[in-house]
Amino acid sequence: MAGPLSDPRVLARDMLAVVEHPKLGPVRMAGIPYKLGDTPAEIRRHPPLLGEHTDEVLGELGLASDELAEPRREGAI
């Protein structure tokens, strides 16, 4: 992809990261925009898959597993 992703300043500041995605293989994505000398940040995992965290989010909203059976069966979840 041309443009900003190949800008020399973006490359010099390591603003892009390549992350291994379980379904797509290596994925090029935006890196961490800030640089801290004593505590460098890192990307620890790939972007989530569609629906990967649905159960956790709905659980945090107070919905129990048995409440989700029917919407899941109907394809709403």
mmCIF file of the N, C-alpha and C atoms, coordinates in Angstrom:
data_MODEL
# 
_entry.id   MODEL 
# 
loop_
_atom_site.group_PDB 
_atom_site.id 
_atom_site.type_symbol 
_atom_site.label_atom_id 
_atom_site.label_alt_id 
_atom_site.label_comp_id 
_atom_site.label_asym_id 
_atom_site.label_entity_id 
_atom_site.label_seq_id 
_atom_site.pdbx_PDB_ins_code 
_atom_site.Cartn_x 
_atom_site.Cartn_y 
_atom_site.Cartn_z 
_atom_site.occupancy 
_atom_site.B_iso_or_equiv 
_atom_site.pdbx_formal_charge 
_atom_site.auth_seq_id 
_atom_site.auth_comp_id 
_atom_site.auth_asym_id 
_atom_site.auth_atom_id 
_atom_site.pdbx_PDB_model_num 
ATOM 1   N N  . MET A 1 1  ? 0.849   -1.170  0.000  1.00 0.00 ? 1  MET A N  1 
ATOM 2   C CA . MET A 1 1  ? 0.000   0.000   0.000  1.00 0.00 ? 1  MET A CA 1 
ATOM 3   C C  . MET A 1 1  ? 0.894   1.232   0.000  1.00 0.00 ? 1  MET A C  1 
ATOM 4   N N  . ALA A 1 2  ? 0.686   2.103   -0.914 1.00 0.00 ? 2  ALA A N  1 
ATOM 5   C CA . ALA A 1 2  ? 1.505   3.309   -1.035 1.00 0.00 ? 2  ALA A CA 1 
ATOM 6   C C  . ALA A 1 2  ? 0.964   4.403   -0.126 1.00 0.00 ? 2  ALA A C  1 
ATOM 7   N N  . GLY A 1 3  ? 1.592   5.540   -0.178 1.00 0.00 ? 3  GLY A N  1 
ATOM 8   C CA . GLY A 1 3  ? 1.127   6.674   0.607  1.00 0.00 ? 3  GLY A CA 1 
ATOM 9   C C  . GLY A 1 3  ? 1.736   6.693   1.991  1.00 0.00 ? 3  GLY A C  1 
ATOM 10  N N  . PRO A 1 4  ? 0.908   6.984   3.000  1.00 0.00 ? 4  PRO A N  1 
ATOM 11  C CA . PRO A 1 4  ? 1.433   7.144   4.357  1.00 0.00 ? 4  PRO A CA 1 
ATOM 12  C C  . PRO A 1 4  ? 2.187   5.922   4.882  1.00 0.00 ? 4  PRO A C  1 
ATOM 13  N N  . LEU A 1 5  ? 1.780   4.737   4.461  1.00 0.00 ? 5  LEU A N  1 
ATOM 14  C CA . LEU A 1 5  ? 2.432   3.534   4.978  1.00 0.00 ? 5  LEU A CA 1 
ATOM 15  C C  . LEU A 1 5  ? 3.845   3.344   4.459  1.00 0.00 ? 5  LEU A C  1 
ATOM 16  N N  . SER A 1 6  ? 4.209   4.058   3.420  1.00 0.00 ? 6  SER A N  1 
ATOM 17  C CA . SER A 1 6  ? 5.577   3.958   2.915  1.00 0.00 ? 6  SER A CA 1 
ATOM 18  C C  . SER A 1 6  ? 6.362   5.250   3.147  1.00 0.00 ? 6  SER A C  1 
ATOM 19  N N  . ASP A 1 7  ? 5.778   6.179   3.884  1.00 0.00 ? 7  ASP A N  1 
ATOM 20  C CA . ASP A 1 7  ? 6.451   7.442   4.191  1.00 0.00 ? 7  ASP A CA 1 
ATOM 21  C C  . ASP A 1 7  ? 7.708   7.155   5.019  1.00 0.00 ? 7  ASP A C  1 
ATOM 22  N N  . PRO A 1 8  ? 8.847   7.741   4.659  1.00 0.00 ? 8  PRO A N  1 
ATOM 23  C CA . PRO A 1 8  ? 10.096  7.478   5.382  1.00 0.00 ? 8  PRO A CA 1 
ATOM 24  C C  . PRO A 1 8  ? 10.013  7.795   6.877  1.00 0.00 ? 8  PRO A C  1 
ATOM 25  N N  . ARG A 1 9  ? 9.237   8.812   7.238  1.00 0.00 ? 9  ARG A N  1 
ATOM 26  C CA . ARG A 1 9  ? 9.104   9.155   8.668  1.00 0.00 ? 9  ARG A CA 1 
ATOM 27  C C  . ARG A 1 9  ? 8.343   8.079   9.425  1.00 0.00 ? 9  ARG A C  1 
ATOM 28  N N  . VAL A 1 10 ? 7.323   7.527   8.792  1.00 0.00 ? 10 VAL A N  1 
ATOM 29  C CA . VAL A 1 10 ? 6.553   6.448   9.419  1.00 0.00 ? 10 VAL A CA 1 
ATOM 30  C C  . VAL A 1 10 ? 7.452   5.234   9.624  1.00 0.00 ? 10 VAL A C  1 
ATOM 31  N N  . LEU A 1 11 ? 8.222   4.897   8.619  1.00 0.00 ? 11 LEU A N  1 
ATOM 32  C CA . LEU A 1 11 ? 9.120   3.749   8.710  1.00 0.00 ? 11 LEU A CA 1 
ATOM 33  C C  . LEU A 1 11 ? 10.225  3.982   9.736  1.00 0.00 ? 11 LEU A C  1 
ATOM 34  N N  . ALA A 1 12 ? 10.780  5.191   9.773  1.00 0.00 ? 12 ALA A N  1 
ATOM 35  C CA . ALA A 1 12 ? 11.873  5.496   10.702 1.00 0.00 ? 12 ALA A CA 1 
ATOM 36  C C  . ALA A 1 12 ? 11.420  5.420   12.156 1.00 0.00 ? 12 ALA A C  1 
ATOM 37  N N  . ARG A 1 13 ? 10.156  5.731   12.416 1.00 0.00 ? 13 ARG A N  1 
ATOM 38  C CA . ARG A 1 13 ? 9.642   5.699   13.798 1.00 0.00 ? 13 ARG A CA 1 
ATOM 39  C C  . ARG A 1 13 ? 9.003   4.364   14.156 1.00 0.00 ? 13 ARG A C  1 
ATOM 40  N N  . ASP A 1 14 ? 9.149   3.359   13.280 1.00 0.00 ? 14 ASP A N  1 
ATOM 41  C CA . ASP A 1 14 ? 8.558   2.034   13.538 1.00 0.00 ? 14 ASP A CA 1 
ATOM 42  C C  . ASP A 1 14 ? 7.065   2.136   13.837 1.00 0.00 ? 14 ASP A C  1 
ATOM 43  N N  . MET A 1 15 ? 6.354   2.893   13.009 1.00 0.00 ? 15 MET A N  1 
ATOM 44  C CA . MET A 1 15 ? 4.929   3.101   13.213 1.00 0.00 ? 15 MET A CA 1 
ATOM 45  C C  . MET A 1 15 ? 4.072   1.977   12.634 1.00 0.00 ? 15 MET A C  1 
ATOM 46  N N  . LEU A 1 16 ? 4.702   1.013   11.990 1.00 0.00 ? 16 LEU A N  1 
ATOM 47  C CA . LEU A 1 16 ? 3.978   -0.134  11.448 1.00 0.00 ? 16 LEU A CA 1 
ATOM 48  C C  . LEU A 1 16 ? 4.450   -1.395  12.151 1.00 0.00 ? 16 LEU A C  1 
ATOM 49  N N  . ALA A 1 17 ? 3.547   -2.334  12.274 1.00 0.00 ? 17 ALA A N  1 
ATOM 50  C CA . ALA A 1 17 ? 3.889   -3.615  12.883 1.00 0.00 ? 17 ALA A CA 1 
ATOM 51  C C  . ALA A 1 17 ? 3.338   -4.725  12.004 1.00 0.00 ? 17 ALA A C  1 
ATOM 52  N N  . VAL A 1 18 ? 4.000   -5.849  12.020 1.00 0.00 ? 18 VAL A N  1 
ATOM 53  C CA . VAL A 1 18 ? 3.497   -7.044  11.349 1.00 0.00 ? 18 VAL A CA 1 
ATOM 54  C C  . VAL A 1 18 ? 3.172   -8.042  12.447 1.00 0.00 ? 18 VAL A C  1 
ATOM 55  N N  . VAL A 1 19 ? 1.915   -8.490  12.467 1.00 0.00 ? 19 VAL A N  1 
ATOM 56  C CA . VAL A 1 19 ? 1.434   -9.396  13.495 1.00 0.00 ? 19 VAL A CA 1 
ATOM 57  C C  . VAL A 1 19 ? 0.914   -10.655 12.817 1.00 0.00 ? 19 VAL A C  1 
ATOM 58  N N  . GLU A 1 20 ? 1.199   -11.803 13.398 1.00 0.00 ? 20 GLU A N  1 
ATOM 59  C CA . GLU A 1 20 ? 0.719   -13.073 12.848 1.00 0.00 ? 20 GLU A CA 1 
ATOM 60  C C  . GLU A 1 20 ? -0.740  -13.266 13.256 1.00 0.00 ? 20 GLU A C  1 
ATOM 61  N N  . HIS A 1 21 ? -1.612  -13.365 12.266 1.00 0.00 ? 21 HIS A N  1 
ATOM 62  C CA . HIS A 1 21 ? -3.041  -13.552 12.489 1.00 0.00 ? 21 HIS A CA 1 
ATOM 63  C C  . HIS A 1 21 ? -3.363  -15.022 12.245 1.00 0.00 ? 21 HIS A C  1 
ATOM 64  N N  . PRO A 1 22 ? -4.195  -15.657 13.097 1.00 0.00 ? 22 PRO A N  1 
ATOM 65  C CA . PRO A 1 22 ? -4.451  -17.093 12.953 1.00 0.00 ? 22 PRO A CA 1 
ATOM 66  C C  . PRO A 1 22 ? -5.145  -17.499 11.653 1.00 0.00 ? 22 PRO A C  1 
ATOM 67  N N  . LYS A 1 23 ? -5.887  -16.594 11.035 1.00 0.00 ? 23 LYS A N  1 
ATOM 68  C CA . LYS A 1 23 ? -6.577  -16.933 9.787  1.00 0.00 ? 23 LYS A CA 1 
ATOM 69  C C  . LYS A 1 23 ? -5.980  -16.252 8.565  1.00 0.00 ? 23 LYS A C  1 
ATOM 70  N N  . LEU A 1 24 ? -5.381  -15.090 8.740  1.00 0.00 ? 24 LEU A N  1 
ATOM 71  C CA . LEU A 1 24 ? -4.890  -14.309 7.606  1.00 0.00 ? 24 LEU A CA 1 
ATOM 72  C C  . LEU A 1 24 ? -3.385  -14.386 7.411  1.00 0.00 ? 24 LEU A C  1 
ATOM 73  N N  . GLY A 1 25 ? -2.676  -14.967 8.366  1.00 0.00 ? 25 GLY A N  1 
ATOM 74  C CA . GLY A 1 25 ? -1.218  -14.983 8.285  1.00 0.00 ? 25 GLY A CA 1 
ATOM 75  C C  . GLY A 1 25 ? -0.667  -13.647 8.744  1.00 0.00 ? 25 GLY A C  1 
ATOM 76  N N  . PRO A 1 26 ? 0.475   -13.212 8.202  1.00 0.00 ? 26 PRO A N  1 
ATOM 77  C CA . PRO A 1 26 ? 1.046   -11.936 8.628  1.00 0.00 ? 26 PRO A CA 1 
ATOM 78  C C  . PRO A 1 26 ? 0.154   -10.762 8.207  1.00 0.00 ? 26 PRO A C  1 
ATOM 79  N N  . VAL A 1 27 ? -0.170  -9.906  9.167  1.00 0.00 ? 27 VAL A N  1 
ATOM 80  C CA . VAL A 1 27 ? -1.011  -8.736  8.922  1.00 0.00 ? 27 VAL A CA 1 
ATOM 81  C C  . VAL A 1 27 ? -0.207  -7.488  9.264  1.00 0.00 ? 27 VAL A C  1 
ATOM 82  N N  . ARG A 1 28 ? -0.158  -6.561  8.346  1.00 0.00 ? 28 ARG A N  1 
ATOM 83  C CA . ARG A 1 28 ? 0.524   -5.285  8.564  1.00 0.00 ? 28 ARG A CA 1 
ATOM 84  C C  . ARG A 1 28 ? -0.486  -4.308  9.143  1.00 0.00 ? 28 ARG A C  1 
ATOM 85  N N  . MET A 1 29 ? -0.157  -3.719  10.275 1.00 0.00 ? 29 MET A N  1 
ATOM 86  C CA . MET A 1 29 ? -1.097  -2.834  10.946 1.00 0.00 ? 29 MET A CA 1 
ATOM 87  C C  . MET A 1 29 ? -0.357  -1.678  11.602 1.00 0.00 ? 29 MET A C  1 
ATOM 88  N N  . ALA A 1 30 ? -1.119  -0.696  12.049 1.00 0.00 ? 30 ALA A N  1 
ATOM 89  C CA . ALA A 1 30 ? -0.521  0.452   12.729 1.00 0.00 ? 30 ALA A CA 1 
ATOM 90  C C  . ALA A 1 30 ? 0.172   -0.020  13.990 1.00 0.00 ? 30 ALA A C  1 
ATOM 91  N N  . GLY A 1 31 ? 1.346   0.516   14.211 1.00 0.00 ? 31 GLY A N  1 
ATOM 92  C CA . GLY A 1 31 ? 2.088   0.195   15.420 1.00 0.00 ? 31 GLY A CA 1 
ATOM 93  C C  . GLY A 1 31 ? 1.657   1.096   16.562 1.00 0.00 ? 31 GLY A C  1 
ATOM 94  N N  . ILE A 1 32 ? 2.444   1.104   17.613 1.00 0.00 ? 32 ILE A N  1 
ATOM 95  C CA . ILE A 1 32 ? 2.152   1.928   18.773 1.00 0.00 ? 32 ILE A CA 1 
ATOM 96  C C  . ILE A 1 32 ? 2.662   3.341   18.497 1.00 0.00 ? 32 ILE A C  1 
ATOM 97  N N  . PRO A 1 33 ? 1.788   4.347   18.577 1.00 0.00 ? 33 PRO A N  1 
ATOM 98  C CA . PRO A 1 33 ? 2.161   5.695   18.140 1.00 0.00 ? 33 PRO A CA 1 
ATOM 99  C C  . PRO A 1 33 ? 3.109   6.436   19.074 1.00 0.00 ? 33 PRO A C  1 
ATOM 100 N N  . TYR A 1 34 ? 3.201   6.027   20.307 1.00 0.00 ? 34 TYR A N  1 
ATOM 101 C CA . TYR A 1 34 ? 4.071   6.735   21.244 1.00 0.00 ? 34 TYR A CA 1 
ATOM 102 C C  . TYR A 1 34 ? 5.266   5.860   21.606 1.00 0.00 ? 34 TYR A C  1 
ATOM 103 N N  . LYS A 1 35 ? 6.366   6.495   21.877 1.00 0.00 ? 35 LYS A N  1 
ATOM 104 C CA . LYS A 1 35 ? 7.599   5.787   22.210 1.00 0.00 ? 35 LYS A CA 1 
ATOM 105 C C  . LYS A 1 35 ? 8.054   6.253   23.588 1.00 0.00 ? 35 LYS A C  1 
ATOM 106 N N  . LEU A 1 36 ? 8.131   5.340   24.533 1.00 0.00 ? 36 LEU A N  1 
ATOM 107 C CA . LEU A 1 36 ? 8.575   5.644   25.883 1.00 0.00 ? 36 LEU A CA 1 
ATOM 108 C C  . LEU A 1 36 ? 9.919   4.967   26.107 1.00 0.00 ? 36 LEU A C  1 
ATOM 109 N N  . GLY A 1 37 ? 10.906  5.728   26.514 1.00 0.00 ? 37 GLY A N  1 
ATOM 110 C CA . GLY A 1 37 ? 12.257  5.201   26.651 1.00 0.00 ? 37 GLY A CA 1 
ATOM 111 C C  . GLY A 1 37 ? 12.401  4.119   27.701 1.00 0.00 ? 37 GLY A C  1 
ATOM 112 N N  . ASP A 1 38 ? 11.841  4.331   28.892 1.00 0.00 ? 38 ASP A N  1 
ATOM 113 C CA . ASP A 1 38 ? 12.025  3.376   29.983 1.00 0.00 ? 38 ASP A CA 1 
ATOM 114 C C  . ASP A 1 38 ? 11.019  2.236   29.967 1.00 0.00 ? 38 ASP A C  1 
ATOM 115 N N  . THR A 1 39 ? 9.875   2.444   29.349 1.00 0.00 ? 39 THR A N  1 
ATOM 116 C CA . THR A 1 39 ? 8.840   1.409   29.323 1.00 0.00 ? 39 THR A CA 1 
ATOM 117 C C  . THR A 1 39 ? 8.288   1.261   27.911 1.00 0.00 ? 39 THR A C  1 
ATOM 118 N N  . PRO A 1 40 ? 9.049   0.650   27.027 1.00 0.00 ? 40 PRO A N  1 
ATOM 119 C CA . PRO A 1 40 ? 8.566   0.515   25.649 1.00 0.00 ? 40 PRO A CA 1 
ATOM 120 C C  . PRO A 1 40 ? 7.320   -0.371  25.574 1.00 0.00 ? 40 PRO A C  1 
ATOM 121 N N  . ALA A 1 41 ? 6.381   0.055   24.767 1.00 0.00 ? 41 ALA A N  1 
ATOM 122 C CA . ALA A 1 41 ? 5.151   -0.709  24.570 1.00 0.00 ? 41 ALA A CA 1 
ATOM 123 C C  . ALA A 1 41 ? 5.364   -1.744  23.477 1.00 0.00 ? 41 ALA A C  1 
ATOM 124 N N  . GLU A 1 42 ? 4.513   -2.755  23.455 1.00 0.00 ? 42 GLU A N  1 
ATOM 125 C CA . GLU A 1 42 ? 4.603   -3.777  22.422 1.00 0.00 ? 42 GLU A CA 1 
ATOM 126 C C  . GLU A 1 42 ? 3.212   -4.282  22.062 1.00 0.00 ? 42 GLU A C  1 
ATOM 127 N N  . ILE A 1 43 ? 3.071   -4.750  20.854 1.00 0.00 ? 43 ILE A N  1 
ATOM 128 C CA . ILE A 1 43 ? 1.828   -5.384  20.418 1.00 0.00 ? 43 ILE A CA 1 
ATOM 129 C C  . ILE A 1 43 ? 1.965   -6.856  20.757 1.00 0.00 ? 43 ILE A C  1 
ATOM 130 N N  . ARG A 1 44 ? 1.067   -7.361  21.587 1.00 0.00 ? 44 ARG A N  1 
ATOM 131 C CA . ARG A 1 44 ? 1.199   -8.726  22.099 1.00 0.00 ? 44 ARG A CA 1 
ATOM 132 C C  . ARG A 1 44 ? 0.373   -9.764  21.358 1.00 0.00 ? 44 ARG A C  1 
ATOM 133 N N  . ARG A 1 45 ? -0.603  -9.310  20.597 1.00 0.00 ? 45 ARG A N  1 
ATOM 134 C CA . ARG A 1 45 ? -1.447  -10.291 19.916 1.00 0.00 ? 45 ARG A CA 1 
ATOM 135 C C  . ARG A 1 45 ? -2.062  -9.691  18.665 1.00 0.00 ? 45 ARG A C  1 
ATOM 136 N N  . HIS A 1 46 ? -2.678  -10.545 17.890 1.00 0.00 ? 46 HIS A N  1 
ATOM 137 C CA . HIS A 1 46 ? -3.327  -10.140 16.647 1.00 0.00 ? 46 HIS A CA 1 
ATOM 138 C C  . HIS A 1 46 ? -4.638  -9.411  16.935 1.00 0.00 ? 46 HIS A C  1 
ATOM 139 N N  . PRO A 1 47 ? -5.171  -8.692  15.947 1.00 0.00 ? 47 PRO A N  1 
ATOM 140 C CA . PRO A 1 47 ? -6.510  -8.111  16.110 1.00 0.00 ? 47 PRO A CA 1 
ATOM 141 C C  . PRO A 1 47 ? -7.519  -9.239  16.334 1.00 0.00 ? 47 PRO A C  1 
ATOM 142 N N  . PRO A 1 48 ? -8.541  -9.016  17.127 1.00 0.00 ? 48 PRO A N  1 
ATOM 143 C CA . PRO A 1 48 ? -9.483  -10.095 17.418 1.00 0.00 ? 48 PRO A CA 1 
ATOM 144 C C  . PRO A 1 48 ? -10.258 -10.543 16.185 1.00 0.00 ? 48 PRO A C  1 
ATOM 145 N N  . LEU A 1 49 ? -10.600 -11.818 16.193 1.00 0.00 ? 49 LEU A N  1 
ATOM 146 C CA . LEU A 1 49 ? -11.460 -12.369 15.152 1.00 0.00 ? 49 LEU A CA 1 
ATOM 147 C C  . LEU A 1 49 ? -12.886 -11.874 15.389 1.00 0.00 ? 49 LEU A C  1 
ATOM 148 N N  . LEU A 1 50 ? -13.698 -11.879 14.365 1.00 0.00 ? 50 LEU A N  1 
ATOM 149 C CA . LEU A 1 50 ? -15.088 -11.463 14.498 1.00 0.00 ? 50 LEU A CA 1 
ATOM 150 C C  . LEU A 1 50 ? -15.782 -12.360 15.523 1.00 0.00 ? 50 LEU A C  1 
ATOM 151 N N  . GLY A 1 51 ? -16.321 -11.772 16.560 1.00 0.00 ? 51 GLY A N  1 
ATOM 152 C CA . GLY A 1 51 ? -17.041 -12.521 17.586 1.00 0.00 ? 51 GLY A CA 1 
ATOM 153 C C  . GLY A 1 51 ? -16.161 -13.189 18.622 1.00 0.00 ? 51 GLY A C  1 
ATOM 154 N N  . GLU A 1 52 ? -14.863 -12.982 18.548 1.00 0.00 ? 52 GLU A N  1 
ATOM 155 C CA . GLU A 1 52 ? -13.942 -13.681 19.453 1.00 0.00 ? 52 GLU A CA 1 
ATOM 156 C C  . GLU A 1 52 ? -14.219 -13.367 20.925 1.00 0.00 ? 52 GLU A C  1 
ATOM 157 N N  . HIS A 1 53 ? -14.645 -12.167 21.229 1.00 0.00 ? 53 HIS A N  1 
ATOM 158 C CA . HIS A 1 53 ? -14.860 -11.774 22.618 1.00 0.00 ? 53 HIS A CA 1 
ATOM 159 C C  . HIS A 1 53 ? -16.336 -11.566 22.963 1.00 0.00 ? 53 HIS A C  1 
ATOM 160 N N  . THR A 1 54 ? -17.223 -12.045 22.111 1.00 0.00 ? 54 THR A N  1 
ATOM 161 C CA . THR A 1 54 ? -18.657 -11.831 22.323 1.00 0.00 ? 54 THR A CA 1 
ATOM 162 C C  . THR A 1 54 ? -19.119 -12.364 23.671 1.00 0.00 ? 54 THR A C  1 
ATOM 163 N N  . ASP A 1 55 ? -18.747 -13.594 24.004 1.00 0.00 ? 55 ASP A N  1 
ATOM 164 C CA . ASP A 1 55 ? -19.208 -14.182 25.263 1.00 0.00 ? 55 ASP A CA 1 
ATOM 165 C C  . ASP A 1 55 ? -18.717 -13.384 26.469 1.00 0.00 ? 55 ASP A C  1 
ATOM 166 N N  . GLU A 1 56 ? -17.469 -12.937 26.429 1.00 0.00 ? 56 GLU A N  1 
ATOM 167 C CA . GLU A 1 56 ? -16.931 -12.160 27.547 1.00 0.00 ? 56 GLU A CA 1 
ATOM 168 C C  . GLU A 1 56 ? -17.669 -10.830 27.695 1.00 0.00 ? 56 GLU A C  1 
ATOM 169 N N  . VAL A 1 57 ? -17.917 -10.154 26.576 1.00 0.00 ? 57 VAL A N  1 
ATOM 170 C CA . VAL A 1 57 ? -18.598 -8.856  26.623 1.00 0.00 ? 57 VAL A CA 1 
ATOM 171 C C  . VAL A 1 57 ? -20.022 -9.023  27.136 1.00 0.00 ? 57 VAL A C  1 
ATOM 172 N N  . LEU A 1 58 ? -20.745 -9.995  26.612 1.00 0.00 ? 58 LEU A N  1 
ATOM 173 C CA . LEU A 1 58 ? -22.123 -10.205 27.055 1.00 0.00 ? 58 LEU A CA 1 
ATOM 174 C C  . LEU A 1 58 ? -22.163 -10.632 28.518 1.00 0.00 ? 58 LEU A C  1 
ATOM 175 N N  . GLY A 1 59 ? -21.176 -11.407 28.946 1.00 0.00 ? 59 GLY A N  1 
ATOM 176 C CA . GLY A 1 59 ? -21.092 -11.787 30.354 1.00 0.00 ? 59 GLY A CA 1 
ATOM 177 C C  . GLY A 1 59 ? -20.879 -10.578 31.246 1.00 0.00 ? 59 GLY A C  1 
ATOM 178 N N  . GLU A 1 60 ? -20.024 -9.658  30.811 1.00 0.00 ? 60 GLU A N  1 
ATOM 179 C CA . GLU A 1 60 ? -19.787 -8.439  31.591 1.00 0.00 ? 60 GLU A CA 1 
ATOM 180 C C  . GLU A 1 60 ? -21.029 -7.553  31.644 1.00 0.00 ? 60 GLU A C  1 
ATOM 181 N N  . LEU A 1 61 ? -21.899 -7.712  30.663 1.00 0.00 ? 61 LEU A N  1 
ATOM 182 C CA . LEU A 1 61 ? -23.161 -6.962  30.662 1.00 0.00 ? 61 LEU A CA 1 
ATOM 183 C C  . LEU A 1 61 ? -24.221 -7.642  31.527 1.00 0.00 ? 61 LEU A C  1 
ATOM 184 N N  . GLY A 1 62 ? -23.863 -8.783  32.118 1.00 0.00 ? 62 GLY A N  1 
ATOM 185 C CA . GLY A 1 62 ? -24.770 -9.462  33.027 1.00 0.00 ? 62 GLY A CA 1 
ATOM 186 C C  . GLY A 1 62 ? -25.634 -10.531 32.392 1.00 0.00 ? 62 GLY A C  1 
ATOM 187 N N  . LEU A 1 63 ? -25.371 -10.907 31.155 1.00 0.00 ? 63 LEU A N  1 
ATOM 188 C CA . LEU A 1 63 ? -26.170 -11.944 30.502 1.00 0.00 ? 63 LEU A CA 1 
ATOM 189 C C  . LEU A 1 63 ? -25.554 -13.312 30.769 1.00 0.00 ? 63 LEU A C  1 
ATOM 190 N N  . ALA A 1 64 ? -26.379 -14.244 31.205 1.00 0.00 ? 64 ALA A N  1 
ATOM 191 C CA . ALA A 1 64 ? -25.917 -15.600 31.501 1.00 0.00 ? 64 ALA A CA 1 
ATOM 192 C C  . ALA A 1 64 ? -25.928 -16.444 30.236 1.00 0.00 ? 64 ALA A C  1 
ATOM 193 N N  . SER A 1 65 ? -25.163 -17.522 30.249 1.00 0.00 ? 65 SER A N  1 
ATOM 194 C CA . SER A 1 65 ? -25.060 -18.410 29.080 1.00 0.00 ? 65 SER A CA 1 
ATOM 195 C C  . SER A 1 65 ? -26.418 -18.931 28.641 1.00 0.00 ? 65 SER A C  1 
ATOM 196 N N  . ASP A 1 66 ? -27.270 -19.305 29.612 1.00 0.00 ? 66 ASP A N  1 
ATOM 197 C CA . ASP A 1 66 ? -28.580 -19.854 29.241 1.00 0.00 ? 66 ASP A CA 1 
ATOM 198 C C  . ASP A 1 66 ? -29.473 -18.804 28.578 1.00 0.00 ? 66 ASP A C  1 
ATOM 199 N N  . GLU A 1 67 ? -29.253 -17.529 28.874 1.00 0.00 ? 67 GLU A N  1 
ATOM 200 C CA . GLU A 1 67 ? -30.021 -16.462 28.233 1.00 0.00 ? 67 GLU A CA 1 
ATOM 201 C C  . GLU A 1 67 ? -29.605 -16.255 26.780 1.00 0.00 ? 67 GLU A C  1 
ATOM 202 N N  . LEU A 1 68 ? -28.430 -16.721 26.429 1.00 0.00 ? 68 LEU A N  1 
ATOM 203 C CA . LEU A 1 68 ? -27.899 -16.503 25.085 1.00 0.00 ? 68 LEU A CA 1 
ATOM 204 C C  . LEU A 1 68 ? -28.201 -17.646 24.125 1.00 0.00 ? 68 LEU A C  1 
ATOM 205 N N  . ALA A 1 69 ? -28.711 -18.750 24.632 1.00 0.00 ? 69 ALA A N  1 
ATOM 206 C CA . ALA A 1 69 ? -28.937 -19.928 23.788 1.00 0.00 ? 69 ALA A CA 1 
ATOM 207 C C  . ALA A 1 69 ? -29.902 -19.631 22.641 1.00 0.00 ? 69 ALA A C  1 
ATOM 208 N N  . GLU A 1 70 ? -31.049 -19.031 22.944 1.00 0.00 ? 70 GLU A N  1 
ATOM 209 C CA . GLU A 1 70 ? -32.036 -18.769 21.891 1.00 0.00 ? 70 GLU A CA 1 
ATOM 210 C C  . GLU A 1 70 ? -31.539 -17.740 20.875 1.00 0.00 ? 70 GLU A C  1 
ATOM 211 N N  . PRO A 1 71 ? -31.023 -16.569 21.301 1.00 0.00 ? 71 PRO A N  1 
ATOM 212 C CA . PRO A 1 71 ? -30.499 -15.620 20.301 1.00 0.00 ? 71 PRO A CA 1 
ATOM 213 C C  . PRO A 1 71 ? -29.369 -16.227 19.459 1.00 0.00 ? 71 PRO A C  1 
ATOM 214 N N  . ARG A 1 72 ? -28.562 -17.090 20.072 1.00 0.00 ? 72 ARG A N  1 
ATOM 215 C CA . ARG A 1 72 ? -27.480 -17.736 19.323 1.00 0.00 ? 72 ARG A CA 1 
ATOM 216 C C  . ARG A 1 72 ? -28.060 -18.714 18.293 1.00 0.00 ? 72 ARG A C  1 
ATOM 217 N N  . ARG A 1 73 ? -29.074 -19.467 18.700 1.00 0.00 ? 73 ARG A N  1 
ATOM 218 C CA . ARG A 1 73 ? -29.716 -20.438 17.800 1.00 0.00 ? 73 ARG A CA 1 
ATOM 219 C C  . ARG A 1 73 ? -30.387 -19.720 16.622 1.00 0.00 ? 73 ARG A C  1 
ATOM 220 N N  . GLU A 1 74 ? -30.917 -18.525 16.863 1.00 0.00 ? 74 GLU A N  1 
ATOM 221 C CA . GLU A 1 74 ? -31.590 -17.753 15.816 1.00 0.00 ? 74 GLU A CA 1 
ATOM 222 C C  . GLU A 1 74 ? -30.619 -16.960 14.949 1.00 0.00 ? 74 GLU A C  1 
ATOM 223 N N  . GLY A 1 75 ? -29.328 -17.006 15.306 1.00 0.00 ? 75 GLY A N  1 
ATOM 224 C CA . GLY A 1 75 ? -28.322 -16.315 14.508 1.00 0.00 ? 75 GLY A CA 1 
ATOM 225 C C  . GLY A 1 75 ? -28.154 -14.847 14.851 1.00 0.00 ? 75 GLY A C  1 
ATOM 226 N N  . ALA A 1 76 ? -28.768 -14.408 15.951 1.00 0.00 ? 76 ALA A N  1 
ATOM 227 C CA . ALA A 1 76 ? -28.630 -13.012 16.360 1.00 0.00 ? 76 ALA A CA 1 
ATOM 228 C C  . ALA A 1 76 ? -27.265 -12.749 16.985 1.00 0.00 ? 76 ALA A C  1 
ATOM 229 N N  . ILE A 1 77 ? -26.654 -13.793 17.490 1.00 0.00 ? 77 ILE A N  1 
ATOM 230 C CA . ILE A 1 77 ? -25.323 -13.680 18.100 1.00 0.00 ? 77 ILE A CA 1 
ATOM 231 C C  . ILE A 1 77 ? -24.387 -14.577 17.315 1.00 0.00 ? 77 ILE A C  1 
# 
